[in-house]
């Protein structure tokens, strides 16, 4: 068999090779990174909801609750998920082979994600004691 080309059925082209590698590695790098981002976001949401409810049980004054919750949001660490997002923004277009317009040098789709901040927390869990207590009562 030396020196002869492989039969056609044994050759892997780029598409087949990508599928093979994705199957062997539980997805390509960008797929694994996106899954890690989703998992981290879900973890943050669970932990934030627990903290929001716990604070509502301890702090019964609306103004004090709002101040305390804003402090929690400002001090919350998103270091791991923001590192994952930085990698996603840097490499996704290359790894996922996003088409580029050769004339403009821009990509055909937008993929970049924004960083997670305290404002992200306040959008999902507002500094409202009434809403925190209502959620607690509903569950």
C-alpha positions in Angstrom: 0.0 0.0 0.0 3.0 2.3 0.2 3.2 5.0 -2.4 -0.4 4.6 -3.6 -3.1 7.2 -2.8 -5.7 6.3 -0.3 -9.1 5.1 -1.6 -11.7 7.9 -1.8 -13.8 6.5 1.0 -10.9 6.9 3.5 -10.1 10.5 2.7 -11.5 13.2 5.0 -12.1 16.7 3.6 -12.3 19.8 5.7 -16.0 19.5 6.5 -15.8 15.9 7.5 -12.6 16.5 9.5 -14.4 19.4 11.4 -17.3 17.1 12.2 -15.0 14.3 13.3 -13.0 16.6 15.6 -16.1 18.2 17.0 -17.5 14.7 17.9 -14.2 13.6 19.5 -13.7 16.8 21.5 -17.3 17.5 22.6 -17.5 20.3 20.1 -15.0 22.7 18.5 -13.2 25.3 20.7 -15.8 28.1 20.1 -18.6 25.6 20.8 -17.1 24.6 24.1 -16.4 28.3 25.0 -20.0 29.3 24.3 -21.2 26.4 26.4 -18.9 27.6 29.2 -20.3 31.1 28.9 -23.8 29.8 29.1 -23.0 27.7 32.2 -21.3 30.6 33.9 -24.2 32.9 33.2 -26.7 30.3 34.7 -24.5 29.9 37.8 -24.4 33.7 38.3 -28.2 34.0 37.9 -28.7 31.2 40.5 -26.3 32.8 43.0 -27.6 36.3 42.4 -31.2 35.2 42.9 -30.2 33.6 46.2 -28.3 36.7 47.3 -31.3 39.0 46.3 -33.8 36.9 48.3 -31.5 36.6 51.3 -30.9 40.4 51.4 -34.7 40.9 51.2 -35.2 38.7 54.2 -32.6 40.6 56.2 -33.1 44.2 55.1 -36.8 45.3 55.4 -36.3 49.0 54.6 -36.8 49.8 50.9 -34.1 52.5 50.8 -31.5 50.5 52.7 -32.3 47.4 50.6 -31.7 49.4 47.4 -28.4 50.8 48.6 -27.2 47.4 49.9 -28.2 45.7 46.6 -26.4 48.2 44.5 -23.3 47.6 46.6 -23.6 43.8 46.0 -24.0 44.4 42.3 -21.0 46.8 42.1 -18.8 44.3 44.0 -19.9 41.1 42.1 -17.0 39.4 40.3 -17.5 38.4 36.7 -13.8 37.7 36.1 -14.2 34.2 34.8 -17.1 34.8 32.4 -15.6 38.1 31.1 -12.3 36.2 30.4 -14.4 33.6 28.4 -16.1 36.5 26.5 -12.8 38.1 25.7 -11.6 34.8 24.1 -14.9 34.4 22.3 -14.7 37.9 20.9 -11.1 37.4 19.8 -11.3 34.0 18.2 -14.9 33.2 17.3 -14.9 34.6 13.7 -11.8 32.6 12.8 -12.8 29.3 14.5 -16.4 29.4 13.2 -15.3 30.6 9.8 -17.6 33.6 9.7 -17.7 35.0 6.1 -15.9 38.3 5.5 -16.7 40.9 2.9 -13.4 41.3 1.0 -14.2 44.8 -0.1 -15.0 46.2 3.3 -13.0 43.8 5.5 -16.1 43.4 7.8 -17.7 40.2 8.9 -21.1 39.1 7.5 -22.5 38.8 11.0 -22.0 40.3 14.4 -20.9 37.8 17.1 -19.2 39.9 19.8 -20.7 39.8 23.2 -20.5 42.5 25.9 -19.0 42.1 29.3 -21.0 41.4 32.4 -21.2 44.3 34.8 -23.2 45.4 37.8 -25.7 47.0 35.4 -26.4 43.5 34.0 -27.3 42.4 37.6 -29.6 45.4 38.2 -31.5 44.8 34.9 -32.3 41.3 36.1 -32.6 41.8 39.8 -33.7 45.5 40.4 -32.9 47.1 43.7 -36.6 46.8 44.8 -37.5 45.2 48.1 -41.1 44.8 47.0 -40.1 42.8 43.9 -37.7 40.6 45.8 -40.3 39.8 48.4 -43.0 39.2 45.7 -40.7 36.7 44.0 -40.0 35.0 47.2 -43.7 34.7 48.0 -44.4 33.4 44.5 -42.1 30.4 44.9 
